[in-house]
């Protein structure tokens, strides 16, 4: 039974996040080890991890999938943003 959700009301979130996106301010000095530490933590928690494509390319982190911003929105249910202003 799928009820229509009223405008402006967010559907109930899954009980547990499954796929995390990491978006980093890749121009910041020293950001790569911080992003890798966060990714390792999330993996240890049982999540699949992907990086925003420009973040992955600019930092050289290749151990995880990389998606465009639009793709992240379709595949991930959690985003961790590091280094924003």
C-alpha positions as CSV (number, residue, x, y, z in Angstrom):
1,X,0.0,0.0,0.0
2,X,1.7,3.2,-1.2
3,X,0.0,6.3,0.1
4,X,0.6,9.6,-1.6
5,X,2.7,11.9,0.4
6,X,1.4,15.4,0.9
7,X,3.4,18.2,-0.8
8,X,6.4,19.2,1.3
9,X,6.5,16.1,3.4
10,X,9.5,13.8,3.1
11,X,9.0,10.1,2.9
12,X,10.2,8.0,5.8
13,X,13.9,7.4,5.6
14,X,15.3,3.8,5.6
15,X,16.2,2.6,9.0
16,X,19.8,2.4,8.0
17,X,21.9,4.2,5.4
18,X,23.4,2.0,2.8
19,X,25.4,4.1,0.3
20,X,27.4,7.2,1.3
21,X,28.7,9.9,-1.0
22,X,31.7,11.9,-0.1
23,X,32.1,15.4,-1.5
24,X,35.3,17.2,-0.6
25,X,36.8,20.7,-1.1
26,X,39.5,19.1,-3.2
27,X,41.5,22.3,-3.5
28,X,42.2,22.4,0.2
29,X,45.7,21.3,1.3
30,X,45.8,18.0,3.1
31,X,42.3,17.0,2.3
32,X,43.1,13.6,0.8
33,X,44.0,11.8,4.1
34,X,40.9,13.3,5.7
35,X,38.6,12.0,2.9
36,X,40.3,8.6,3.0
37,X,39.8,8.4,6.8
38,X,36.1,9.2,6.5
39,X,35.7,6.7,3.7
40,X,37.4,4.0,5.7
41,X,35.2,4.8,8.7
42,X,32.1,4.5,6.6
43,X,33.1,1.2,5.1
44,X,33.8,-0.2,8.6
45,X,30.2,0.8,9.5
46,X,29.0,-1.4,6.6
47,X,28.2,1.3,4.0
48,X,29.1,1.4,0.4
49,X,31.1,4.5,-0.4
50,X,31.4,6.6,-3.5
51,X,33.1,10.0,-4.2
52,X,31.9,12.9,-6.2
53,X,33.7,12.6,-9.5
54,X,35.7,15.8,-9.4
55,X,36.7,15.1,-5.8
56,X,38.0,11.6,-6.8
57,X,39.9,12.9,-9.8
58,X,41.5,15.9,-8.1
59,X,42.6,14.0,-5.0
60,X,43.6,10.8,-6.8
61,X,41.5,8.6,-4.6
62,X,40.6,5.6,-6.8
63,X,39.6,3.0,-4.2
64,X,35.9,3.9,-4.4
65,X,33.3,4.5,-7.1
66,X,33.0,8.0,-8.5
67,X,29.8,9.6,-9.7
68,X,28.7,13.0,-11.0
69,X,26.6,15.1,-8.6
70,X,23.4,14.0,-10.4
71,X,24.4,10.4,-10.2
72,X,25.2,10.7,-6.5
73,X,21.6,11.9,-5.9
74,X,20.3,8.8,-7.6
75,X,22.6,6.2,-6.0
76,X,23.4,7.4,-2.5
77,X,21.2,7.9,0.5
78,X,23.7,9.9,2.6
79,X,26.2,12.6,1.7
80,X,29.2,13.7,3.7
81,X,30.5,17.1,2.7
82,X,34.0,18.1,3.8
83,X,35.6,21.5,3.7
84,X,32.7,23.7,2.7
85,X,32.7,27.4,3.3
